């Protein structure tokens, strides 16, 4: 019975394909996926919080429409 109890509480983590870290290109780890470490994960979070990642917005609607027609 002890073996069955262990099987029910065992933590199963699905396998993911290892990808390079978007910050430093080292292999990613399960704990920090898709990053390789807490440092790289926190660098990316810092950029999000500072607003470094943003979608460009056109002030003039007619100019934005012209860009998509080309």
Phi and psi restraints in degrees (range 20) as a CNS / XPLOR table:
assign (resid 1 and name C) (resid 2 and name N)
       (resid 2 and name CA) (resid 2 and name C) 1.0 -63.1 20.0 2
assign (resid 2 and name N) (resid 2 and name CA)
       (resid 2 and name C) (resid 3 and name N) 1.0 -35.1 20.0 2
assign (resid 2 and name C) (resid 3 and name N)
       (resid 3 and name CA) (resid 3 and name C) 1.0 -67.2 20.0 2
assign (resid 3 and name N) (resid 3 and name CA)
       (resid 3 and name C) (resid 4 and name N) 1.0 -37.3 20.0 2
assign (resid 3 and name C) (resid 4 and name N)
       (resid 4 and name CA) (resid 4 and name C) 1.0 -67.9 20.0 2
assign (resid 4 and name N) (resid 4 and name CA)
       (resid 4 and name C) (resid 5 and name N) 1.0 -39.2 20.0 2
assign (resid 4 and name C) (resid 5 and name N)
       (resid 5 and name CA) (resid 5 and name C) 1.0 -62.6 20.0 2
assign (resid 5 and name N) (resid 5 and name CA)
       (resid 5 and name C) (resid 6 and name N) 1.0 -40.3 20.0 2
assign (resid 5 and name C) (resid 6 and name N)
       (resid 6 and name CA) (resid 6 and name C) 1.0 -63.9 20.0 2
assign (resid 6 and name N) (resid 6 and name CA)
       (resid 6 and name C) (resid 7 and name N) 1.0 -38.7 20.0 2
assign (resid 6 and name C) (resid 7 and name N)
       (resid 7 and name CA) (resid 7 and name C) 1.0 -65.2 20.0 2
assign (resid 7 and name N) (resid 7 and name CA)
       (resid 7 and name C) (resid 8 and name N) 1.0 -35.4 20.0 2
assign (resid 7 and name C) (resid 8 and name N)
       (resid 8 and name CA) (resid 8 and name C) 1.0 -71.6 20.0 2
assign (resid 8 and name N) (resid 8 and name CA)
       (resid 8 and name C) (resid 9 and name N) 1.0 -30.9 20.0 2
assign (resid 8 and name C) (resid 9 and name N)
       (resid 9 and name CA) (resid 9 and name C) 1.0 -98.4 20.0 2
assign (resid 9 and name N) (resid 9 and name CA)
       (resid 9 and name C) (resid 10 and name N) 1.0 -2.5 20.0 2
assign (resid 9 and name C) (resid 10 and name N)
       (resid 10 and name CA) (resid 10 and name C) 1.0 -65.6 20.0 2
assign (resid 10 and name N) (resid 10 and name CA)
       (resid 10 and name C) (resid 11 and name N) 1.0 138.5 20.0 2
assign (resid 10 and name C) (resid 11 and name N)
       (resid 11 and name CA) (resid 11 and name C) 1.0 -87.4 20.0 2
assign (resid 11 and name N) (resid 11 and name CA)
       (resid 11 and name C) (resid 12 and name N) 1.0 122.6 20.0 2
assign (resid 11 and name C) (resid 12 and name N)
       (resid 12 and name CA) (resid 12 and name C) 1.0 -109.1 20.0 2
assign (resid 12 and name N) (resid 12 and name CA)
       (resid 12 and name C) (resid 13 and name N) 1.0 123.1 20.0 2
assign (resid 12 and name C) (resid 13 and name N)
       (resid 13 and name CA) (resid 13 and name C) 1.0 -111.1 20.0 2
assign (resid 13 and name N) (resid 13 and name CA)
       (resid 13 and name C) (resid 14 and name N) 1.0 125.1 20.0 2
assign (resid 13 and name C) (resid 14 and name N)
       (resid 14 and name CA) (resid 14 and name C) 1.0 -67.0 20.0 2
assign (resid 14 and name N) (resid 14 and name CA)
       (resid 14 and name C) (resid 15 and name N) 1.0 147.7 20.0 2
assign (resid 14 and name C) (resid 15 and name N)
       (resid 15 and name CA) (resid 15 and name C) 1.0 -85.0 20.0 2
assign (resid 15 and name N) (resid 15 and name CA)
       (resid 15 and name C) (resid 16 and name N) 1.0 137.2 20.0 2
assign (resid 15 and name C) (resid 16 and name N)
       (resid 16 and name CA) (resid 16 and name C) 1.0 -118.3 20.0 2
assign (resid 16 and name N) (resid 16 and name CA)
       (resid 16 and name C) (resid 17 and name N) 1.0 153.4 20.0 2
assign (resid 16 and name C) (resid 17 and name N)
       (resid 17 and name CA) (resid 17 and name C) 1.0 -66.8 20.0 2
assign (resid 17 and name N) (resid 17 and name CA)
       (resid 17 and name C) (resid 18 and name N) 1.0 132.0 20.0 2
assign (resid 17 and name C) (resid 18 and name N)
       (resid 18 and name CA) (resid 18 and name C) 1.0 -69.2 20.0 2
assign (resid 18 and name N) (resid 18 and name CA)
       (resid 18 and name C) (resid 19 and name N) 1.0 128.9 20.0 2
assign (resid 18 and name C) (resid 19 and name N)
       (resid 19 and name CA) (resid 19 and name C) 1.0 -122.6 20.0 2
assign (resid 19 and name N) (resid 19 and name CA)
       (resid 19 and name C) (resid 20 and name N) 1.0 156.8 20.0 2
assign (resid 19 and name C) (resid 20 and name N)
       (resid 20 and name CA) (resid 20 and name C) 1.0 -70.8 20.0 2
assign (resid 20 and name N) (resid 20 and name CA)
       (resid 20 and name C) (resid 21 and name N) 1.0 144.9 20.0 2
assign (resid 20 and name C) (resid 21 and name N)
       (resid 21 and name CA) (resid 21 and name C) 1.0 -62.3 20.0 2
assign (resid 21 and name N) (resid 21 and name CA)
       (resid 21 and name C) (resid 22 and name N) 1.0 133.2 20.0 2
assign (resid 21 and name C) (resid 22 and name N)
       (resid 22 and name CA) (resid 22 and name C) 1.0 -67.0 20.0 2
assign (resid 22 and name N) (resid 22 and name CA)
       (resid 22 and name C) (resid 23 and name N) 1.0 -15.6 20.0 2
assign (resid 22 and name C) (resid 23 and name N)
       (resid 23 and name CA) (resid 23 and name C) 1.0 -90.4 20.0 2
assign (resid 23 and name N) (resid 23 and name CA)
       (resid 23 and name C) (resid 24 and name N) 1.0 -47.6 20.0 2
assign (resid 23 and name C) (resid 24 and name N)
       (resid 24 and name CA) (resid 24 and name C) 1.0 -125.9 20.0 2
assign (resid 24 and name N) (resid 24 and name CA)
       (resid 24 and name C) (resid 25 and name N) 1.0 -2.5 20.0 2
assign (resid 24 and name C) (resid 25 and name N)
       (resid 25 and name CA) (resid 25 and name C) 1.0 70.0 20.0 2
assign (resid 25 and name N) (resid 25 and name CA)
       (resid 25 and name C) (resid 26 and name N) 1.0 10.3 20.0 2
assign (resid 25 and name C) (resid 26 and name N)
       (resid 26 and name CA) (resid 26 and name C) 1.0 -77.1 20.0 2
assign (resid 26 and name N) (resid 26 and name CA)
       (resid 26 and name C) (resid 27 and name N) 1.0 161.1 20.0 2
assign (resid 26 and name C) (resid 27 and name N)
       (resid 27 and name CA) (resid 27 and name C) 1.0 -61.6 20.0 2
assign (resid 27 and name N) (resid 27 and name CA)
       (resid 27 and name C) (resid 28 and name N) 1.0 139.3 20.0 2
assign (resid 27 and name C) (resid 28 and name N)
       (resid 28 and name CA) (resid 28 and name C) 1.0 -73.9 20.0 2
assign (resid 28 and name N) (resid 28 and name CA)
       (resid 28 and name C) (resid 29 and name N) 1.0 160.0 20.0 2
assign (resid 28 and name C) (resid 29 and name N)
       (resid 29 and name CA) (resid 29 and name C) 1.0 -114.9 20.0 2
assign (resid 29 and name N) (resid 29 and name CA)
       (resid 29 and name C) (resid 30 and name N) 1.0 158.5 20.0 2
assign (resid 29 and name C) (resid 30 and name N)
       (resid 30 and name CA) (resid 30 and name C) 1.0 -61.3 20.0 2
assign (resid 30 and name N) (resid 30 and name CA)
       (resid 30 and name C) (resid 31 and name N) 1.0 -42.1 20.0 2
assign (resid 30 and name C) (resid 31 and name N)
       (resid 31 and name CA) (resid 31 and name C) 1.0 -65.6 20.0 2
assign (resid 31 and name N) (resid 31 and name CA)
       (resid 31 and name C) (resid 32 and name N) 1.0 -30.3 20.0 2
assign (resid 31 and name C) (resid 32 and name N)
       (resid 32 and name CA) (resid 32 and name C) 1.0 -119.9 20.0 2
assign (resid 32 and name N) (resid 32 and name CA)
       (resid 32 and name C) (resid 33 and name N) 1.0 17.2 20.0 2
assign (resid 32 and name C) (resid 33 and name N)
       (resid 33 and name CA) (resid 33 and name C) 1.0 -50.6 20.0 2
assign (resid 33 and name N) (resid 33 and name CA)
       (resid 33 and name C) (resid 34 and name N) 1.0 133.1 20.0 2
assign (resid 33 and name C) (resid 34 and name N)
       (resid 34 and name CA) (resid 34 and name C) 1.0 -90.6 20.0 2
assign (resid 34 and name N) (resid 34 and name CA)
       (resid 34 and name C) (resid 35 and name N) 1.0 14.5 20.0 2
assign (resid 34 and name C) (resid 35 and name N)
       (resid 35 and name CA) (resid 35 and name C) 1.0 -96.5 20.0 2
assign (resid 35 and name N) (resid 35 and name CA)
       (resid 35 and name C) (resid 36 and name N) 1.0 168.9 20.0 2
assign (resid 35 and name C) (resid 36 and name N)
       (resid 36 and name CA) (resid 36 and name C) 1.0 -94.4 20.0 2
assign (resid 36 and name N) (resid 36 and name CA)
       (resid 36 and name C) (resid 37 and name N) 1.0 -19.4 20.0 2
assign (resid 36 and name C) (resid 37 and name N)
       (resid 37 and name CA) (resid 37 and name C) 1.0 -157.7 20.0 2
assign (resid 37 and name N) (resid 37 and name CA)
       (resid 37 and name C) (resid 38 and name N) 1.0 169.3 20.0 2
assign (resid 37 and name C) (resid 38 and name N)
       (resid 38 and name CA) (resid 38 and name C) 1.0 -61.8 20.0 2
assign (resid 38 and name N) (resid 38 and name CA)
       (resid 38 and name C) (resid 39 and name N) 1.0 -36.0 20.0 2
assign (resid 38 and name C) (resid 39 and name N)
       (resid 39 and name CA) (resid 39 and name C) 1.0 -59.2 20.0 2
assign (resid 39 and name N) (resid 39 and name CA)
       (resid 39 and name C) (resid 40 and name N) 1.0 -50.3 20.0 2
assign (resid 39 and name C) (resid 40 and name N)
       (resid 40 and name CA) (resid 40 and name C) 1.0 -66.3 20.0 2
assign (resid 40 and name N) (resid 40 and name CA)
       (resid 40 and name C) (resid 41 and name N) 1.0 -38.4 20.0 2
assign (resid 40 and name C) (resid 41 and name N)
       (resid 41 and name CA) (resid 41 and name C) 1.0 -62.9 20.0 2
assign (resid 41 and name N) (resid 41 and name CA)
       (resid 41 and name C) (resid 42 and name N) 1.0 -42.3 20.0 2
assign (resid 41 and name C) (resid 42 and name N)
       (resid 42 and name CA) (resid 42 and name C) 1.0 -70.7 20.0 2
assign (resid 42 and name N) (resid 42 and name CA)
       (resid 42 and name C) (resid 43 and name N) 1.0 -33.3 20.0 2
assign (resid 42 and name C) (resid 43 and name N)
       (resid 43 and name CA) (resid 43 and name C) 1.0 -60.8 20.0 2
assign (resid 43 and name N) (resid 43 and name CA)
       (resid 43 and name C) (resid 44 and name N) 1.0 -44.4 20.0 2
assign (resid 43 and name C) (resid 44 and name N)
       (resid 44 and name CA) (resid 44 and name C) 1.0 -65.7 20.0 2
assign (resid 44 and name N) (resid 44 and name CA)
       (resid 44 and name C) (resid 45 and name N) 1.0 -42.9 20.0 2
assign (resid 44 and name C) (resid 45 and name N)
       (resid 45 and name CA) (resid 45 and name C) 1.0 -60.8 20.0 2
assign (resid 45 and name N) (resid 45 and name CA)
       (resid 45 and name C) (resid 46 and name N) 1.0 -41.0 20.0 2
assign (resid 45 and name C) (resid 46 and name N)
       (resid 46 and name CA) (resid 46 and name C) 1.0 -60.5 20.0 2
assign (resid 46 and name N) (resid 46 and name CA)
       (resid 46 and name C) (resid 47 and name N) 1.0 -41.3 20.0 2
assign (resid 46 and name C) (resid 47 and name N)
       (resid 47 and name CA) (resid 47 and name C) 1.0 -64.3 20.0 2
assign (resid 47 and name N) (resid 47 and name CA)
       (resid 47 and name C) (resid 48 and name N) 1.0 -39.2 20.0 2
assign (resid 47 and name C) (resid 48 and name N)
       (resid 48 and name CA) (resid 48 and name C) 1.0 -63.9 20.0 2
assign (resid 48 and name N) (resid 48 and name CA)
       (resid 48 and name C) (resid 49 and name N) 1.0 -44.7 20.0 2
assign (resid 48 and name C) (resid 49 and name N)
       (resid 49 and name CA) (resid 49 and name C) 1.0 -68.6 20.0 2
assign (resid 49 and name N) (resid 49 and name CA)
       (resid 49 and name C) (resid 50 and name N) 1.0 -30.9 20.0 2
assign (resid 49 and name C) (resid 50 and name N)
       (resid 50 and name CA) (resid 50 and name C) 1.0 -79.4 20.0 2
assign (resid 50 and name N) (resid 50 and name CA)
       (resid 50 and name C) (resid 51 and name N) 1.0 -12.7 20.0 2
assign (resid 50 and name C) (resid 51 and name N)
       (resid 51 and name CA) (resid 51 and name C) 1.0 86.6 20.0 2
assign (resid 51 and name N) (resid 51 and name CA)
       (resid 51 and name C) (resid 52 and name N) 1.0 17.5 20.0 2
assign (resid 51 and name C) (resid 52 and name N)
       (resid 52 and name CA) (resid 52 and name C) 1.0 -66.9 20.0 2
assign (resid 52 and name N) (resid 52 and name CA)
       (resid 52 and name C) (resid 53 and name N) 1.0 -30.6 20.0 2
assign (resid 52 and name C) (resid 53 and name N)
       (resid 53 and name CA) (resid 53 and name C) 1.0 -94.7 20.0 2
assign (resid 53 and name N) (resid 53 and name CA)
       (resid 53 and name C) (resid 54 and name N) 1.0 114.7 20.0 2
assign (resid 53 and name C) (resid 54 and name N)
       (resid 54 and name CA) (resid 54 and name C) 1.0 -148.2 20.0 2
assign (resid 54 and name N) (resid 54 and name CA)
       (resid 54 and name C) (resid 55 and name N) 1.0 150.8 20.0 2
assign (resid 54 and name C) (resid 55 and name N)
       (resid 55 and name CA) (resid 55 and name C) 1.0 -88.5 20.0 2
assign (resid 55 and name N) (resid 55 and name CA)
       (resid 55 and name C) (resid 56 and name N) 1.0 124.4 20.0 2
assign (resid 55 and name C) (resid 56 and name N)
       (resid 56 and name CA) (resid 56 and name C) 1.0 -64.7 20.0 2
assign (resid 56 and name N) (resid 56 and name CA)
       (resid 56 and name C) (resid 57 and name N) 1.0 137.6 20.0 2
assign (resid 56 and name C) (resid 57 and name N)
       (resid 57 and name CA) (resid 57 and name C) 1.0 -119.3 20.0 2
assign (resid 57 and name N) (resid 57 and name CA)
       (resid 57 and name C) (resid 58 and name N) 1.0 132.8 20.0 2
assign (resid 57 and name C) (resid 58 and name N)
       (resid 58 and name CA) (resid 58 and name C) 1.0 -86.2 20.0 2
assign (resid 58 and name N) (resid 58 and name CA)
       (resid 58 and name C) (resid 59 and name N) 1.0 131.9 20.0 2
assign (resid 58 and name C) (resid 59 and name N)
       (resid 59 and name CA) (resid 59 and name C) 1.0 -72.5 20.0 2
assign (resid 59 and name N) (resid 59 and name CA)
       (resid 59 and name C) (resid 60 and name N) 1.0 -32.1 20.0 2
assign (resid 59 and name C) (resid 60 and name N)
       (resid 60 and name CA) (resid 60 and name C) 1.0 -104.7 20.0 2
assign (resid 60 and name N) (resid 60 and name CA)
       (resid 60 and name C) (resid 61 and name N) 1.0 115.7 20.0 2
assign (resid 60 and name C) (resid 61 and name N)
       (resid 61 and name CA) (resid 61 and name C) 1.0 -61.0 20.0 2
assign (resid 61 and name N) (resid 61 and name CA)
       (resid 61 and name C) (resid 62 and name N) 1.0 -39.0 20.0 2
assign (resid 61 and name C) (resid 62 and name N)
       (resid 62 and name CA) (resid 62 and name C) 1.0 -65.7 20.0 2
assign (resid 62 and name N) (resid 62 and name CA)
       (resid 62 and name C) (resid 63 and name N) 1.0 -34.9 20.0 2
assign (resid 62 and name C) (resid 63 and name N)
       (resid 63 and name CA) (resid 63 and name C) 1.0 -68.0 20.0 2
assign (resid 63 and name N) (resid 63 and name CA)
       (resid 63 and name C) (resid 64 and name N) 1.0 -39.3 20.0 2
assign (resid 63 and name C) (resid 64 and name N)
       (resid 64 and name CA) (resid 64 and name C) 1.0 -64.2 20.0 2
assign (resid 64 and name N) (resid 64 and name CA)
       (resid 64 and name C) (resid 65 and name N) 1.0 -39.4 20.0 2
assign (resid 64 and name C) (resid 65 and name N)
       (resid 65 and name CA) (resid 65 and name C) 1.0 -65.6 20.0 2
assign (resid 65 and name N) (resid 65 and name CA)
       (resid 65 and name C) (resid 66 and name N) 1.0 -38.1 20.0 2
assign (resid 65 and name C) (resid 66 and name N)
       (resid 66 and name CA) (resid 66 and name C) 1.0 -63.2 20.0 2
assign (resid 66 and name N) (resid 66 and name CA)
       (resid 66 and name C) (resid 67 and name N) 1.0 -35.5 20.0 2
assign (resid 66 and name C) (resid 67 and name N)
       (resid 67 and name CA) (resid 67 and name C) 1.0 -63.9 20.0 2
assign (resid 67 and name N) (resid 67 and name CA)
       (resid 67 and name C) (resid 68 and name N) 1.0 -34.1 20.0 2
assign (resid 67 and name C) (resid 68 and name N)
       (resid 68 and name CA) (resid 68 and name C) 1.0 -80.5 20.0 2
assign (resid 68 and name N) (resid 68 and name CA)
       (resid 68 and name C) (resid 69 and name N) 1.0 -18.2 20.0 2
assign (resid 68 and name C) (resid 69 and name N)
       (resid 69 and name CA) (resid 69 and name C) 1.0 -78.1 20.0 2
assign (resid 69 and name N) (resid 69 and name CA)
       (resid 69 and name C) (resid 70 and name N) 1.0 -22.9 20.0 2
